[in-house]
Amino acid sequence: MASAAGRVVPEVVVTSKPDAYGDRERVVIGGRAAGAPAGTAVTLQRSSHGKWAKVATVKATSTGAFVVTYQAGSAKATARLRVVVGATRQVKSAKSGVFGIRPRDAVHVSAALAGGPFVKGDVVTVSGTVAGTTSAVAVRLEELRGATWHVVRSGHTSSRGSYSLATTAGTSSRFLRVVAPEAGRRDAGVSRSVTASHYACVAGAAPVGGMAARFNTPISGSGRELSSLLVGTACAAATGATISVSTYILAANDPEPARILTALRSVAVERGVHVRFVLELQGSGITSATVRQLRRFANVVTCKGGCITRAADAAQMHDKVFAVSDTRWSPGKDPAVILGSSNWSTRQFHQYWQTAALFHGDKALYAAHVAKFDLMRRCATSRCSASQVRATVATDPGRGMTLHFFPQSSGDETVATMRTVGCVPGSHVSISMYIASGSRISAVTKQLRRLVKEGCDVDVLMSDGGAYRTSSAGLAEVRNTGASLRCVTLSHAKFAVYRGVTVGGRTVQAMVTDGSQNWTTSGLRRNDDSTFTLSTAQASGGWQARIKAMASSYEAGWRAIASRSHRCS
């Protein structure tokens, strides 16, 4: 400190300053102007375009100390600064040396979310990189709650800047981001926000009148009608209900089955729905990994070579049943059952012609299928026989519905049902079948020949693609009945529609049969299968009109399949 003409020249020293600054950061600079009296103006200046501009002014304390703060702008270049002490009667103006504060090293944080939407309890993983670093750095996963971000997980990047942070999904969507805090000369980095969407399990509509038929449209290779029906019905399950599923093929990682499984997992975890599976291991492609995946939220029983007969390579658990003990569609206990032809794979849903029928509120129908389901569960671990299967079960009175369960130790309920049908002028029979073989085809074609002889117009569609197909001799046997025969590539539908026929002597009746069974001996005697018959002759009241509407739906579905048919080779 020196004097000039009686006034002191203060010695200005900057004692504290940051090494670096970030965008819009509050910068604090401290120091001392030795000899400056209390209240002396101390100004922080910044060099800009060759000129010094005032940034902020404070007053020195009695010891000459000062602290200057200011809000930095965009951190793009090193800030050249100095401190100037103003002249007073006691001191002359003085300046500190010029000093610089460099911008913090910029970092860029990327963030991406794997999977979703998420069910409660799912692991939500956010991964990405922190660019602009040369070593491992701290990162934290934050969640927006209200207007405030909260830390939910902390970790570090690898030496190359990559990271992976996990949290758990709840019952609502979560908004997440990743922050790399500032450290030393490195600026803070904040990723874009990513949304961990909560899975919304939306119930499908209840079938009008208690029953509805659905058909997929595989023409474009993207038919989702049946998988959407299964998703919507699963999401309609009431809290605490039980869903019992039997299916032959279940490709759990295929997109369409994955949609159904997500819905089932959602109601299991978030509504306490009890989900049960009976699955076939023989020839179905179902792996131990699939079983483990399902057992995370469901009870799973597996069979090999059928559940009831366990006839090794000669049998399969071939059912395609989806039974819900209680739904949200109506007050009180209102079960729903889907009976169909489709296995659970994207190929089956997208590329094959398939059918499904949804029935709502039929308690006897639900009870019968659960009884068959529980029998298969028991037989999976104990010796059973086809004689234990109740072959025919009537559902709720007046509905005109009869169930047929297989394997059957004797008789043939499919053929027996055909025997009840007679023909009059205008009678029409439309059939779609995946495969026919063995002695069974002779029994079926005998009835087809009789129907043609009695005057029915009989049209038959058979599949000539897929893993199995009817032999040339079998197709010839169908053709020799006098029925019209056409073939369809990849049709897995197994139904028949009878219109304007006599049933048990009653004229002008409608009847529909559908289910999982093929016209094969194994389907009759060894496989676990289910079919149903709807008959106006057995129905009363408004159910007759509903069955006629179902027959019309099935006829429309048959015509859609027939529109893609060709001459059998």
Secondary structure as a PSIPRED ss2 file (coil, helix, strand):
# PSIPRED VFORMAT (PSIPRED V4.0)

   1 M C   1.000  0.000  0.000
   2 A E   0.000  0.000  1.000
   3 S E   0.000  0.000  1.000
   4 A E   0.000  0.000  1.000
   5 A C   1.000  0.000  0.000
   6 G C   1.000  0.000  0.000
   7 R E   0.000  0.000  1.000
   8 V E   0.000  0.000  1.000
   9 V E   0.000  0.000  1.000
  10 P C   1.000  0.000  0.000
  11 E E   0.000  0.000  1.000
  12 V E   0.000  0.000  1.000
  13 V E   0.000  0.000  1.000
  14 V E   0.000  0.000  1.000
  15 T E   0.000  0.000  1.000
  16 S E   0.000  0.000  1.000
  17 K C   1.000  0.000  0.000
  18 P C   1.000  0.000  0.000
  19 D C   1.000  0.000  0.000
  20 A E   0.000  0.000  1.000
  21 Y E   0.000  0.000  1.000
  22 G C   1.000  0.000  0.000
  23 D C   1.000  0.000  0.000
  24 R C   1.000  0.000  0.000
  25 E C   1.000  0.000  0.000
  26 R E   0.000  0.000  1.000
  27 V E   0.000  0.000  1.000
  28 V E   0.000  0.000  1.000
  29 I E   0.000  0.000  1.000
  30 G E   0.000  0.000  1.000
  31 G E   0.000  0.000  1.000
  32 R E   0.000  0.000  1.000
  33 A E   0.000  0.000  1.000
  34 A E   0.000  0.000  1.000
  35 G C   1.000  0.000  0.000
  36 A C   1.000  0.000  0.000
  37 P C   1.000  0.000  0.000
  38 A C   1.000  0.000  0.000
  39 G C   1.000  0.000  0.000
  40 T C   1.000  0.000  0.000
  41 A E   0.000  0.000  1.000
  42 V E   0.000  0.000  1.000
  43 T E   0.000  0.000  1.000
  44 L E   0.000  0.000  1.000
  45 Q E   0.000  0.000  1.000
  46 R E   0.000  0.000  1.000
  47 S E   0.000  0.000  1.000
  48 S E   0.000  0.000  1.000
  49 H C   1.000  0.000  0.000
  50 G C   1.000  0.000  0.000
  51 K E   0.000  0.000  1.000
  52 W E   0.000  0.000  1.000
  53 A E   0.000  0.000  1.000
  54 K E   0.000  0.000  1.000
  55 V E   0.000  0.000  1.000
  56 A E   0.000  0.000  1.000
  57 T E   0.000  0.000  1.000
  58 V E   0.000  0.000  1.000
  59 K E   0.000  0.000  1.000
  60 A C   1.000  0.000  0.000
  61 T C   1.000  0.000  0.000
  62 S C   1.000  0.000  0.000
  63 T C   1.000  0.000  0.000
  64 G C   1.000  0.000  0.000
  65 A E   0.000  0.000  1.000
  66 F E   0.000  0.000  1.000
  67 V E   0.000  0.000  1.000
  68 V E   0.000  0.000  1.000
  69 T E   0.000  0.000  1.000
  70 Y E   0.000  0.000  1.000
  71 Q E   0.000  0.000  1.000
  72 A C   1.000  0.000  0.000
  73 G C   1.000  0.000  0.000
  74 S C   1.000  0.000  0.000
  75 A C   1.000  0.000  0.000
  76 K C   1.000  0.000  0.000
  77 A C   1.000  0.000  0.000
  78 T C   1.000  0.000  0.000
  79 A E   0.000  0.000  1.000
  80 R E   0.000  0.000  1.000
  81 L E   0.000  0.000  1.000
  82 R E   0.000  0.000  1.000
  83 V E   0.000  0.000  1.000
  84 V E   0.000  0.000  1.000
  85 V E   0.000  0.000  1.000
  86 G C   1.000  0.000  0.000
  87 A C   1.000  0.000  0.000
  88 T C   1.000  0.000  0.000
  89 R C   1.000  0.000  0.000
  90 Q C   1.000  0.000  0.000
  91 V E   0.000  0.000  1.000
  92 K C   1.000  0.000  0.000
  93 S C   1.000  0.000  0.000
  94 A E   0.000  0.000  1.000
  95 K E   0.000  0.000  1.000
  96 S C   1.000  0.000  0.000
  97 G C   1.000  0.000  0.000
  98 V C   1.000  0.000  0.000
  99 F E   0.000  0.000  1.000
 100 G E   0.000  0.000  1.000
 101 I E   0.000  0.000  1.000
 102 R E   0.000  0.000  1.000
 103 P E   0.000  0.000  1.000
 104 R C   1.000  0.000  0.000
 105 D E   0.000  0.000  1.000
 106 A C   1.000  0.000  0.000
 107 V C   1.000  0.000  0.000
 108 H E   0.000  0.000  1.000
 109 V E   0.000  0.000  1.000
 110 S C   1.000  0.000  0.000
 111 A C   1.000  0.000  0.000
 112 A E   0.000  0.000  1.000
 113 L E   0.000  0.000  1.000
 114 A C   1.000  0.000  0.000
 115 G C   1.000  0.000  0.000
 116 G C   1.000  0.000  0.000
 117 P C   1.000  0.000  0.000
 118 F E   0.000  0.000  1.000
 119 V C   1.000  0.000  0.000
 120 K C   1.000  0.000  0.000
 121 G C   1.000  0.000  0.000
 122 D C   1.000  0.000  0.000
 123 V E   0.000  0.000  1.000
 124 V E   0.000  0.000  1.000
 125 T E   0.000  0.000  1.000
 126 V E   0.000  0.000  1.000
 127 S E   0.000  0.000  1.000
 128 G E   0.000  0.000  1.000
 129 T E   0.000  0.000  1.000
 130 V E   0.000  0.000  1.000
 131 A E   0.000  0.000  1.000
 132 G C   1.000  0.000  0.000
 133 T C   1.000  0.000  0.000
 134 T C   1.000  0.000  0.000
 135 S C   1.000  0.000  0.000
 136 A C   1.000  0.000  0.000
 137 V C   1.000  0.000  0.000
 138 A E   0.000  0.000  1.000
 139 V E   0.000  0.000  1.000
 140 R E   0.000  0.000  1.000
 141 L E   0.000  0.000  1.000
 142 E E   0.000  0.000  1.000
 143 E E   0.000  0.000  1.000
 144 L E   0.000  0.000  1.000
 145 R E   0.000  0.000  1.000
 146 G C   1.000  0.000  0.000
 147 A C   1.000  0.000  0.000
 148 T E   0.000  0.000  1.000
 149 W E   0.000  0.000  1.000
 150 H E   0.000  0.000  1.000
 151 V E   0.000  0.000  1.000
 152 V E   0.000  0.000  1.000
 153 R E   0.000  0.000  1.000
 154 S E   0.000  0.000  1.000
 155 G E   0.000  0.000  1.000
 156 H E   0.000  0.000  1.000
 157 T C   1.000  0.000  0.000
 158 S C   1.000  0.000  0.000
 159 S C   1.000  0.000  0.000
 160 R C   1.000  0.000  0.000
 161 G C   1.000  0.000  0.000
 162 S E   0.000  0.000  1.000
 163 Y E   0.000  0.000  1.000
 164 S E   0.000  0.000  1.000
 165 L E   0.000  0.000  1.000
 166 A E   0.000  0.000  1.000
 167 T E   0.000  0.000  1.000
 168 T E   0.000  0.000  1.000
 169 A C   1.000  0.000  0.000
 170 G C   1.000  0.000  0.000
 171 T C   1.000  0.000  0.000
 172 S C   1.000  0.000  0.000
 173 S C   1.000  0.000  0.000
 174 R E   0.000  0.000  1.000
 175 F E   0.000  0.000  1.000
 176 L E   0.000  0.000  1.000
 177 R E   0.000  0.000  1.000
 178 V E   0.000  0.000  1.000
 179 V E   0.000  0.000  1.000
 180 A E   0.000  0.000  1.000
 181 P C   1.000  0.000  0.000
 182 E C   1.000  0.000  0.000
 183 A E   0.000  0.000  1.000
 184 G C   1.000  0.000  0.000
 185 R C   1.000  0.000  0.000
 186 R E   0.000  0.000  1.000
 187 D C   1.000  0.000  0.000
 188 A C   1.000  0.000  0.000
 189 G E   0.000  0.000  1.000
 190 V E   0.000  0.000  1.000
 191 S C   1.000  0.000  0.000
 192 R C   1.000  0.000  0.000
 193 S C   1.000  0.000  0.000
 194 V E   0.000  0.000  1.000
 195 T E   0.000  0.000  1.000
 196 A E   0.000  0.000  1.000
 197 S C   1.000  0.000  0.000
 198 H E   0.000  0.000  1.000
 199 Y C   1.000  0.000  0.000
 200 A C   1.000  0.000  0.000
 201 C C   1.000  0.000  0.000
 202 V C   1.000  0.000  0.000
 203 A C   1.000  0.000  0.000
 204 G C   1.000  0.000  0.000
 205 A C   1.000  0.000  0.000
 206 A C   1.000  0.000  0.000
 207 P C   1.000  0.000  0.000
 208 V H   0.000  1.000  0.000
 209 G H   0.000  1.000  0.000
 210 G H   0.000  1.000  0.000
 211 M E   0.000  0.000  1.000
 212 A E   0.000  0.000  1.000
 213 A E   0.000  0.000  1.000
 214 R E   0.000  0.000  1.000
 215 F E   0.000  0.000  1.000
 216 N C   1.000  0.000  0.000
 217 T C   1.000  0.000  0.000
 218 P H   0.000  1.000  0.000
 219 I H   0.000  1.000  0.000
 220 S H   0.000  1.000  0.000
 221 G C   1.000  0.000  0.000
 222 S C   1.000  0.000  0.000
 223 G C   1.000  0.000  0.000
 224 R C   1.000  0.000  0.000
 225 E H   0.000  1.000  0.000
 226 L H   0.000  1.000  0.000
 227 S H   0.000  1.000  0.000
 228 S H   0.000  1.000  0.000
 229 L H   0.000  1.000  0.000
 230 L H   0.000  1.000  0.000
 231 V H   0.000  1.000  0.000
 232 G H   0.000  1.000  0.000
 233 T H   0.000  1.000  0.000
 234 A H   0.000  1.000  0.000
 235 C H   0.000  1.000  0.000
 236 A C   1.000  0.000  0.000
 237 A E   0.000  0.000  1.000
 238 A C   1.000  0.000  0.000
 239 T C   1.000  0.000  0.000
 240 G C   1.000  0.000  0.000
 241 A C   1.000  0.000  0.000
 242 T E   0.000  0.000  1.000
 243 I E   0.000  0.000  1.000
 244 S E   0.000  0.000  1.000
 245 V E   0.000  0.000  1.000
 246 S E   0.000  0.000  1.000
 247 T E   0.000  0.000  1.000
 248 Y C   1.000  0.000  0.000
 249 I C   1.000  0.000  0.000
 250 L E   0.000  0.000  1.000
 251 A C   1.000  0.000  0.000
 252 A C   1.000  0.000  0.000
 253 N C   1.000  0.000  0.000
 254 D C   1.000  0.000  0.000
 255 P H   0.000  1.000  0.000
 256 E H   0.000  1.000  0.000
 257 P H   0.000  1.000  0.000
 258 A H   0.000  1.000  0.000
 259 R H   0.000  1.000  0.000
 260 I H   0.000  1.000  0.000
 261 L H   0.000  1.000  0.000
 262 T H   0.000  1.000  0.000
 263 A H   0.000  1.000  0.000
 264 L H   0.000  1.000  0.000
 265 R H   0.000  1.000  0.000
 266 S H   0.000  1.000  0.000
 267 V H   0.000  1.000  0.000
 268 A H   0.000  1.000  0.000
 269 V H   0.000  1.000  0.000
 270 E H   0.000  1.000  0.000
 271 R H   0.000  1.000  0.000
 272 G C   1.000  0.000  0.000
 273 V C   1.000  0.000  0.000
 274 H E   0.000  0.000  1.000
 275 V E   0.000  0.000  1.000
 276 R E   0.000  0.000  1.000
 277 F E   0.000  0.000  1.000
 278 V E   0.000  0.000  1.000
 279 L E   0.000  0.000  1.000
 280 E E   0.000  0.000  1.000
 281 L C   1.000  0.000  0.000
 282 Q C   1.000  0.000  0.000
 283 G C   1.000  0.000  0.000
 284 S C   1.000  0.000  0.000
 285 G C   1.000  0.000  0.000
 286 I C   1.000  0.000  0.000
 287 T C   1.000  0.000  0.000
 288 S H   0.000  1.000  0.000
 289 A H   0.000  1.000  0.000
 290 T H   0.000  1.000  0.000
 291 V H   0.000  1.000  0.000
 292 R H   0.000  1.000  0.000
 293 Q H   0.000  1.000  0.000
 294 L H   0.000  1.000  0.000
 295 R H   0.000  1.000  0.000
 296 R C   1.000  0.000  0.000
 297 F C   1.000  0.000  0.000
 298 A C   1.000  0.000  0.000
 299 N E   0.000  0.000  1.000
 300 V E   0.000  0.000  1.000
 301 V E   0.000  0.000  1.000
 302 T E   0.000  0.000  1.000
 303 C E   0.000  0.000  1.000
 304 K C   1.000  0.000  0.000
 305 G C   1.000  0.000  0.000
 306 G C   1.000  0.000  0.000
 307 C C   1.000  0.000  0.000
 308 I C   1.000  0.000  0.000
 309 T C   1.000  0.000  0.000
 310 R C   1.000  0.000  0.000
 311 A C   1.000  0.000  0.000
 312 A H   0.000  1.000  0.000
 313 D H   0.000  1.000  0.000
 314 A H   0.000  1.000  0.000
 315 A C   1.000  0.000  0.000
 316 Q C   1.000  0.000  0.000
 317 M E   0.000  0.000  1.000
 318 H C   1.000  0.000  0.000
 319 D C   1.000  0.000  0.000
 320 K C   1.000  0.000  0.000
 321 V E   0.000  0.000  1.000
 322 F E   0.000  0.000  1.000
 323 A E   0.000  0.000  1.000
 324 V E   0.000  0.000  1.000
 325 S C   1.000  0.000  0.000
 326 D C   1.000  0.000  0.000
 327 T E   0.000  0.000  1.000
 328 R C   1.000  0.000  0.000
 329 W C   1.000  0.000  0.000
 330 S C   1.000  0.000  0.000
 331 P C   1.000  0.000  0.000
 332 G C   1.000  0.000  0.000
 333 K C   1.000  0.000  0.000
 334 D C   1.000  0.000  0.000
 335 P C   1.000  0.000  0.000
 336 A E   0.000  0.000  1.000
 337 V E   0.000  0.000  1.000
 338 I E   0.000  0.000  1.000
 339 L E   0.000  0.000  1.000
 340 G E   0.000  0.000  1.000
 341 S C   1.000  0.000  0.000
 342 S C   1.000  0.000  0.000
 343 N C   1.000  0.000  0.000
 344 W E   0.000  0.000  1.000
 345 S C   1.000  0.000  0.000
 346 T H   0.000  1.000  0.000
 347 R H   0.000  1.000  0.000
 348 Q H   0.000  1.000  0.000
 349 F H   0.000  1.000  0.000
 350 H H   0.000  1.000  0.000
 351 Q H   0.000  1.000  0.000
 352 Y C   1.000  0.000  0.000
 353 W E   0.000  0.000  1.000
 354 Q C   1.000  0.000  0.000
 355 T E   0.000  0.000  1.000
 356 A E   0.000  0.000  1.000
 357 A E   0.000  0.000  1.000
 358 L E   0.000  0.000  1.000
 359 F E   0.000  0.000  1.000
 360 H E   0.000  0.000  1.000
 361 G C   1.000  0.000  0.000
 362 D C   1.000  0.000  0.000
 363 K H   0.000  1.000  0.000
 364 A H   0.000  1.000  0.000
 365 L H   0.000  1.000  0.000
 366 Y H   0.000  1.000  0.000
 367 A H   0.000  1.000  0.000
 368 A H   0.000  1.000  0.000
 369 H H   0.000  1.000  0.000
 370 V H   0.000  1.000  0.000
 371 A H   0.000  1.000  0.000
 372 K H   0.000  1.000  0.000
 373 F H   0.000  1.000  0.000
 374 D H   0.000  1.000  0.000
 375 L H   0.000  1.000  0.000
 376 M H   0.000  1.000  0.000
 377 R H   0.000  1.000  0.000
 378 R H   0.000  1.000  0.000
 379 C H   0.000  1.000  0.000
 380 A C   1.000  0.000  0.000
 381 T C   1.000  0.000  0.000
 382 S C   1.000  0.000  0.000
 383 R C   1.000  0.000  0.000
 384 C C   1.000  0.000  0.000
 385 S C   1.000  0.000  0.000
 386 A H   0.000  1.000  0.000
 387 S H   0.000  1.000  0.000
 388 Q H   0.000  1.000  0.000
 389 V C   1.000  0.000  0.000
 390 R C   1.000  0.000  0.000
 391 A C   1.000  0.000  0.000
 392 T E   0.000  0.000  1.000
 393 V E   0.000  0.000  1.000
 394 A E   0.000  0.000  1.000
 395 T C   1.000  0.000  0.000
 396 D C   1.000  0.000  0.000
 397 P C   1.000  0.000  0.000
 398 G C   1.000  0.000  0.000
 399 R E   0.000  0.000  1.000
 400 G E   0.000  0.000  1.000
 401 M E   0.000  0.000  1.000
 402 T E   0.000  0.000  1.000
 403 L E   0.000  0.000  1.000
 404 H E   0.000  0.000  1.000
 405 F E   0.000  0.000  1.000
 406 F E   0.000  0.000  1.000
 407 P C   1.000  0.000  0.000
 408 Q C   1.000  0.000  0.000
 409 S C   1.000  0.000  0.000
 410 S C   1.000  0.000  0.000
 411 G C   1.000  0.000  0.000
 412 D C   1.000  0.000  0.000
 413 E H   0.000  1.000  0.000
 414 T H   0.000  1.000  0.000
 415 V H   0.000  1.000  0.000
 416 A H   0.000  1.000  0.000
 417 T H   0.000  1.000  0.000
 418 M H   0.000  1.000  0.000
 419 R H   0.000  1.000  0.000
 420 T C   1.000  0.000  0.000
 421 V E   0.000  0.000  1.000
 422 G E   0.000  0.000  1.000
 423 C C   1.000  0.000  0.000
 424 V C   1.000  0.000  0.000
 425 P C   1.000  0.000  0.000
 426 G C   1.000  0.000  0.000
 427 S C   1.000  0.000  0.000
 428 H E   0.000  0.000  1.000
 429 V E   0.000  0.000  1.000
 430 S E   0.000  0.000  1.000
 431 I E   0.000  0.000  1.000
 432 S E   0.000  0.000  1.000
 433 M E   0.000  0.000  1.000
 434 Y C   1.000  0.000  0.000
 435 I C   1.000  0.000  0.000
 436 A E   0.000  0.000  1.000
 437 S C   1.000  0.000  0.000
 438 G H   0.000  1.000  0.000
 439 S H   0.000  1.000  0.000
 440 R H   0.000  1.000  0.000
 441 I H   0.000  1.000  0.000
 442 S H   0.000  1.000  0.000
 443 A H   0.000  1.000  0.000
 444 V H   0.000  1.000  0.000
 445 T H   0.000  1.000  0.000
 446 K H   0.000  1.000  0.000
 447 Q H   0.000  1.000  0.000
 448 L H   0.000  1.000  0.000
 449 R H   0.000  1.000  0.000
 450 R H   0.000  1.000  0.000
 451 L H   0.000  1.000  0.000
 452 V H   0.000  1.000  0.000
 453 K H   0.000  1.000  0.000
 454 E H   0.000  1.000  0.000
 455 G C   1.000  0.000  0.000
 456 C C   1.000  0.000  0.000
 457 D E   0.000  0.000  1.000
 458 V E   0.000  0.000  1.000
 459 D E   0.000  0.000  1.000
 460 V E   0.000  0.000  1.000
 461 L E   0.000  0.000  1.000
 462 M E   0.000  0.000  1.000
 463 S E   0.000  0.000  1.000
 464 D C   1.000  0.000  0.000
 465 G C   1.000  0.000  0.000
 466 G C   1.000  0.000  0.000
 467 A C   1.000  0.000  0.000
 468 Y C   1.000  0.000  0.000
 469 R C   1.000  0.000  0.000
 470 T C   1.000  0.000  0.000
 471 S C   1.000  0.000  0.000
 472 S H   0.000  1.000  0.000
 473 A H   0.000  1.000  0.000
 474 G H   0.000  1.000  0.000
 475 L H   0.000  1.000  0.000
 476 A H   0.000  1.000  0.000
 477 E H   0.000  1.000  0.000
 478 V H   0.000  1.000  0.000
 479 R H   0.000  1.000  0.000
 480 N C   1.000  0.000  0.000
 481 T C   1.000  0.000  0.000
 482 G C   1.000  0.000  0.000
 483 A C   1.000  0.000  0.000
 484 S E   0.000  0.000  1.000
 485 L E   0.000  0.000  1.000
 486 R E   0.000  0.000  1.000
 487 C E   0.000  0.000  1.000
 488 V E   0.000  0.000  1.000
 489 T C   1.000  0.000  0.000
 490 L C   1.000  0.000  0.000
 491 S E   0.000  0.000  1.000
 492 H C   1.000  0.000  0.000
 493 A C   1.000  0.000  0.000
 494 K C   1.000  0.000  0.000
 495 F E   0.000  0.000  1.000
 496 A E   0.000  0.000  1.000
 497 V E   0.000  0.000  1.000
 498 Y E   0.000  0.000  1.000
 499 R E   0.000  0.000  1.000
 500 G E   0.000  0.000  1.000
 501 V E   0.000  0.000  1.000
 502 T E   0.000  0.000  1.000
 503 V E   0.000  0.000  1.000
 504 G C   1.000  0.000  0.000
 505 G C   1.000  0.000  0.000
 506 R E   0.000  0.000  1.000
 507 T E   0.000  0.000  1.000
 508 V E   0.000  0.000  1.000
 509 Q E   0.000  0.000  1.000
 510 A E   0.000  0.000  1.000
 511 M E   0.000  0.000  1.000
 512 V E   0.000  0.000  1.000
 513 T E   0.000  0.000  1.000
 514 D E   0.000  0.000  1.000
 515 G E   0.000  0.000  1.000
 516 S C   1.000  0.000  0.000
 517 Q C   1.000  0.000  0.000
 518 N C   1.000  0.000  0.000
 519 W E   0.000  0.000  1.000
 520 T C   1.000  0.000  0.000
 521 T H   0.000  1.000  0.000
 522 S H   0.000  1.000  0.000
 523 G H   0.000  1.000  0.000
 524 L H   0.000  1.000  0.000
 525 R H   0.000  1.000  0.000
 526 R C   1.000  0.000  0.000
 527 N C   1.000  0.000  0.000
 528 D E   0.000  0.000  1.000
 529 D E   0.000  0.000  1.000
 530 S E   0.000  0.000  1.000
 531 T E   0.000  0.000  1.000
 532 F E   0.000  0.000  1.000
 533 T E   0.000  0.000  1.000
 534 L E   0.000  0.000  1.000
 535 S E   0.000  0.000  1.000
 536 T E   0.000  0.000  1.000
 537 A E   0.000  0.000  1.000
 538 Q E   0.000  0.000  1.000
 539 A E   0.000  0.000  1.000
 540 S C   1.000  0.000  0.000
 541 G C   1.000  0.000  0.000
 542 G H   0.000  1.000  0.000
 543 W H   0.000  1.000  0.000
 544 Q H   0.000  1.000  0.000
 545 A H   0.000  1.000  0.000
 546 R H   0.000  1.000  0.000
 547 I H   0.000  1.000  0.000
 548 K H   0.000  1.000  0.000
 549 A H   0.000  1.000  0.000
 550 M H   0.000  1.000  0.000
 551 A H   0.000  1.000  0.000
 552 S H   0.000  1.000  0.000
 553 S H   0.000  1.000  0.000
 554 Y H   0.000  1.000  0.000
 555 E H   0.000  1.000  0.000
 556 A H   0.000  1.000  0.000
 557 G H   0.000  1.000  0.000
 558 W H   0.000  1.000  0.000
 559 R H   0.000  1.000  0.000
 560 A H   0.000  1.000  0.000
 561 I H   0.000  1.000  0.000
 562 A H   0.000  1.000  0.000
 563 S C   1.000  0.000  0.000
 564 R C   1.000  0.000  0.000
 565 S C   1.000  0.000  0.000
 566 H E   0.000  0.000  1.000
 567 R C   1.000  0.000  0.000
 568 C C   1.000  0.000  0.000
 569 S C   1.000  0.000  0.000
